[in-house]
Amino acid sequence: MASNEASVCPLCRQEKVKIFAVGECSHPVCYLCSTKMRILCEQTYCAICRQELPRVGLLSNSNCYIYIVILFSGIFCSENC
């Protein structure tokens, strides 16, 4: 991504995104788009390359991450800051 697009979601084009969801394929999308896809639409693949992603990490600019695993029984979150 170009430096001026580093904080733009490739799906909704929201600017100045501070938290991105990233899976094994390393394609970042804003956490809102990721949450809508994974929770509301029950789609667990990357919206860019369509790779199946059983889990995604939420990354912020502050090197703090929240790791989320979507399970059939619910959501497990752990923070590491």
ABEGO torsion letter per residue (X at the ends): XBAAAAABBAAAGBBGBABBBBBAAGBBBBAAAAAAAAAAAGBABBAAAGBBBABBBBBBAAGBBBBBBBBAAEBBBBBBX
